Amino acid sequence: MANALEIRNLTKKYPGFLLDHITFSVPQGSVMGFIGENGAGKTTTIKLILEAIRRDEGEIRIFGKENPGSEVRSEIAAVFDECCFPIDFRPSDLSAVLRRLYRQWDETLYGQYLEKFELPKGKTVKEYSRGMKMKLAIACALSRKPRLLLLDEATSGLDPVVRGEILDIFREFMEDETHTIVFSTHITSDLPRLADGITFLHKGKVVFSLPCDKILEEYGVMQLPQAQLHSLQPEDAVCVRRGMFGCEALVRDRRAAQKKYPRFPVQPVSLDDIMILYTKGETL
């Protein structure tokens, strides 16, 4: 399958932060969940993809092209966690501007999204709630008819009902097999319902980029007393977290770990658990 997005050795240096030669790819027709703690480098990566900032090193290929022209760039849309539309604009004002900027702008589709999201056409952006602003931003992005949709915390701060509505829209968007989504989010519980793959960024480095099903099926967390931590071989644990009442060890193959260490229970792990163990844990 062709890749919609390929990133190789991408590097960006700031005072106190380094996006450190990250590499991953996103197959066309898939949704990649992009996870990591605050400051891990997710927003920096998305801005580099959009050429909003300049990379120091590395390669970015979009639809197979390293230096895509305006025609390819017009097929990319992004939604960030904050609405950046002029606060005195109404939906019709946005349409008047965006139809001049994007030749693929679909006025009919835009109207359908406004209706589906129940966005009042007579109100200005400043009169919208946070959830309504995010729906408006998503409606504008999707009405450009992009092939690649970049989402940077587009559902953060929204209640579960609104998030569910938006996830349904993304699922509808993905019914077209030429469409691709990169979905950066802290709400990792949403990802198993939508994502095909997960790329985990920690302190500016890619920890893994794997199919979502594989992660949830194979990774696990082992519970063991701190006094028994010495019995765990370093190659069998990704990292460990010491606590007041014992230790947790993240393992890549929970069935193999349970067989090798039958005294200690090994349970399935969530994406949240993996993030916490990586960010708060330590290697043996």
C-alpha positions in Angstrom: 0.0 0.0 0.0 1.3 3.5 -0.9 2.1 5.9 1.9 0.3 9.2 2.2 3.0 10.4 4.5 6.6 9.4 5.0 8.9 11.0 7.6 12.5 10.0 7.8 15.1 11.4 10.3 13.1 14.5 10.9 14.9 16.9 13.2 14.1 20.3 14.7 16.1 21.9 17.5 14.9 24.5 19.9 16.5 25.8 23.1 15.7 23.0 25.6 14.0 20.7 23.1 15.1 18.4 20.3 12.8 16.6 17.8 15.4 13.8 17.3 15.5 12.2 13.9 12.0 10.8 14.0 10.9 8.3 11.4 7.4 6.9 10.7 5.0 6.4 7.8 1.2 6.6 7.4 -0.3 4.3 4.7 -2.9 5.9 2.4 -6.4 5.1 3.5 -5.5 4.7 7.2 -5.8 6.7 10.5 -2.7 7.1 12.6 -3.1 8.0 16.2 -0.2 10.3 17.2 0.3 10.2 21.0 2.8 11.5 23.6 3.0 13.7 26.6 2.8 17.5 26.5 6.0 18.7 24.9 6.8 15.4 23.2 7.0 17.1 19.8 3.6 16.2 18.2 2.6 19.8 17.3 6.1 20.6 16.1 5.9 17.5 13.8 2.6 18.6 12.4 3.9 22.2 11.8 6.9 20.7 10.0 4.6 18.7 7.8 2.6 21.8 7.0 5.9 23.8 6.4 4.7 26.3 9.0 8.2 26.0 10.5 11.5 24.9 8.8 13.1 21.6 9.6 16.8 21.3 10.5 17.2 17.8 9.0 15.3 15.0 7.5 12.8 14.2 4.8 9.0 14.6 4.5 7.2 12.9 1.6 3.6 13.6 1.0 1.8 11.4 -1.5 5.3 10.2 -2.6 6.7 13.7 -3.2 9.5 15.2 -1.2 8.8 18.7 -2.2 5.1 18.8 -3.0 3.9 21.7 -5.0 0.8 23.8 -4.4 -1.5 21.3 -6.1 -0.5 18.6 -3.5 -0.5 21.0 -0.6 -4.1 22.0 -1.5 -5.1 18.4 -0.6 -3.9 18.8 3.0 -6.1 20.3 5.7 -5.4 20.8 9.4 -7.4 21.4 12.5 -5.7 22.6 15.7 -6.9 22.7 19.3 -7.7 26.5 19.1 -10.0 28.2 16.7 -8.1 30.8 14.7 -11.0 32.3 12.7 -11.7 36.0 13.1 -14.1 36.3 16.0 -16.6 38.6 14.2 -17.0 36.3 11.2 -20.1 34.3 10.6 -20.0 30.9 8.7 -21.0 32.7 5.5 -18.0 35.1 5.9 -15.6 32.1 6.3 -17.1 30.5 3.1 -16.6 33.7 1.1 -12.9 33.7 2.0 -12.2 30.0 1.8 -13.8 29.5 -1.6 -11.3 32.0 -3.0 -8.3 30.3 -1.3 -9.1 26.7 -2.2 -10.3 25.7 -5.6 -11.7 22.4 -4.3 -13.9 24.2 -1.8 -17.4 22.6 -1.8 -20.1 25.0 -0.8 -22.8 22.4 -0.7 -20.7 20.1 1.5 -20.0 23.0 3.8 -23.7 23.7 4.2 -24.3 20.0 4.9 -21.7 20.0 7.7 -23.2 23.2 9.2 -26.6 21.5 9.3 -25.2 18.2 10.7 -23.3 20.0 13.4 -26.3 22.3 14.2 -24.1 25.4 13.9 -26.2 28.6 13.9 -25.5 30.5 10.7 -26.5 33.9 12.1 -24.0 33.9 15.0 -20.4 35.0 15.0 -17.5 32.9 16.0 -17.1 34.7 19.3 -20.7 33.7 20.2 -19.9 30.0 19.6 -19.0 27.6 22.4 -15.7 25.8 22.3 -17.4 22.7 20.9 -19.1 24.7 18.2 -15.9 26.4 17.2 -14.2 23.0 16.8 -17.1 21.7 14.8 -16.8 24.8 12.6 -13.1 24.3 12.1 -13.7 20.7 11.1 -16.5 21.7 8.8 -14.2 24.1 7.0 -11.3 21.6 6.8 -13.5 18.8 5.4 -15.3 21.1 2.9 -11.9 21.7 1.3 -12.1 18.0 0.3 -8.6 17.1 1.5 -6.9 13.7 1.0 -4.8 14.2 4.1 -6.3 15.5 7.3 -4.0 16.6 10.2 -5.7 16.9 13.6 -3.8 18.4 16.5 -5.9 17.9 19.7 -9.0 18.7 17.7 -11.3 16.9 20.2 -9.5 18.0 23.5 -11.8 19.8 26.0 -15.0 18.5 24.3 -17.6 16.5 26.2 -18.0 12.8 25.2 -21.2 13.5 23.2 -19.6 16.1 21.0 -16.4 13.9 20.6 -18.6 11.0 19.6 -20.3 13.1 16.9 -16.9 14.3 15.6 -15.5 10.8 15.5 -18.5 9.7 13.5 -17.7 12.4 11.0 -14.1 11.2 10.7 -15.3 7.6 10.2 -17.5 8.9 7.3 -14.5 10.7 5.9 -12.5 7.5 5.9 -15.1 5.6 3.9 -13.1 7.0 0.9 -10.0 4.8 0.7 -7.9 7.7 -0.7 -8.4 9.6 2.6 -5.8 9.6 5.4 -5.9 11.1 8.9 -3.1 11.9 11.3 -4.8 12.3 14.7 -2.7 13.8 17.5 -4.7 13.5 20.8 -4.3 13.2 24.5 -7.6 11.3 24.7 -6.2 8.0 23.8 -9.4 6.1 24.7 -10.9 7.5 21.4 -8.2 5.9 19.3 -9.1 2.2 19.3 -12.4 3.2 17.8 -10.8 4.9 14.9 -7.0 4.4 14.5 -5.3 1.7 12.4 -1.9 2.6 13.8 -0.3 4.4 16.7 2.9 6.4 16.7 4.1 7.2 20.2 6.5 10.2 20.6 8.3 10.6 23.9 10.8 13.4 24.6 11.2 14.1 20.9 11.8 10.5 19.9 9.6 7.8 18.4 9.1 5.0 20.9 7.2 2.9 18.5 5.0 3.1 15.4 2.8 0.0 15.3 -0.7 -1.2 14.3 -3.2 -0.3 17.1 -4.5 -3.9 17.3 -1.0 -5.3 17.7 -0.3 -3.0 20.6 -3.5 -3.7 22.5 -3.3 -7.4 21.8 0.3 -8.0 22.7 1.5 -5.4 25.2 0.8 -6.0 28.9 1.6 -4.8 32.4 3.0 -7.1 35.0 2.4 -6.6 38.7 5.1 -7.7 41.1 6.5 -6.9 44.5 9.4 -4.5 44.6 11.5 -7.2 46.4 11.0 -9.4 43.4 12.1 -6.9 40.8 15.6 -8.4 40.7 14.0 -11.6 39.2 12.8 -9.8 36.1 15.4 -9.9 33.3 16.0 -6.5 31.7 15.3 -7.7 28.2 11.8 -8.8 29.3 10.6 -5.4 30.5 10.3 -2.2 28.4 10.3 -0.2 31.6 9.2 -0.4 35.2 7.4 1.9 37.6 8.0 1.5 41.3 5.2 2.3 43.7 4.4 2.2 47.4 2.7 -1.2 47.1 4.7 -2.8 44.4 6.0 -2.4 40.8 4.5 -2.4 37.4 6.5 -3.6 34.4 5.5 -2.9 30.8 6.1 -5.9 28.6 5.8 -6.3 24.8 4.5 -9.8 24.8 2.2 -10.4 27.7 1.5 -14.1 27.0 5.2 -14.9 26.8 5.8 -12.9 30.0 3.1 -14.7 31.8 4.5 -18.0 30.8 8.0 -17.1 31.8 7.0 -15.5 35.1 3.9 -17.4 36.2 4.0 -16.0 39.8 3.2 -12.5 38.6 -0.1 -11.5 37.0 0.1 -9.9 33.6 -2.9 -7.9 32.4 -3.8 -6.2 29.1 -2.7 -2.6 28.9 -4.4 0.6 27.5 -2.7 3.3 25.5 -2.9 5.5 28.6 -1.2 2.9 30.7 1.6 2.7 28.1 2.1 6.4 28.1 2.2 6.7 31.9 4.6 3.8 32.3 7.0 5.3 29.7 6.8 8.8 31.0 6.9 7.9 34.7 8.9 4.7 34.6 12.5 3.7 34.2 14.5 1.0 32.5 16.0 -1.9 34.5 
